[in-house]
């Protein structure tokens, strides 16, 4: 993918595989805190969304929720 980005361009070109993997992981992490996000769909398809109300609430920051 990185070679194709360098040859043909892309909306979010990555300079290295490490950059690409970091970008993908950051996107998936966003899905973990934003229930309506497209990234959440990836987590759901992979079976990584917990079956609880807490995982269905928007969180403005990463990490555990303050309120339980």
N, C-alpha and C positions, 0 to 999 in steps of 0.2 A: 504494500500500500504506500509506504513512504517513497519508494522509487517512482511509483506512478504519480504521486503528488509532485515530486520534483520535475518529472518530465512533462506533465500535463496541467499542473496547477490544481487547486481545490479551494473551496470556500474557507476551510480551516487547515491549511497545509501544515504538516508536521516535519520537523527537520530530522527526527530520529525515531526509532521504534520506542525508545524510552519516553519521548514526548507524546507519542501516540497513545501508549498504554496509560500514561498519567492522565491524559485528557479523557480517555474512556472511563477510567476509574473515578475521576472527579465528577463526570456526568452521572454515573451510576450512584455516587454518593449523594448528589442532589436529589435523585429520585427517592432516596431513603427518608428524606425529610419533607418532601412535597408530594402529598398523595395524588394531586391532579396532574403531575408532570408526566411528560412522555417517557422520561427515564424510569418512572415507577412501573410503567407497563413492562419494561425489560425485567425488572426485579420480580414482578408478579409472574411472568412467563417462566422465570428460572426457579420459582418456588421460594423466593427469599423474602416475602412479606409475611410477617407474623400475623396470626389470626387473633388480633386483639384491637380494642378501640384506640389504644395509645399509638399504634402504627398507622392509624388512619387520620391522625391529627397533624396539621401543618406545624413544623418547627422552624423558627427563623435561624437556628444555629445547629451545628452538628453536636452529637453526643446525647446522653440521656436527657429525658424531659425533666424539668424542674418540679413539675406537679405530678403527683401520682394519684 
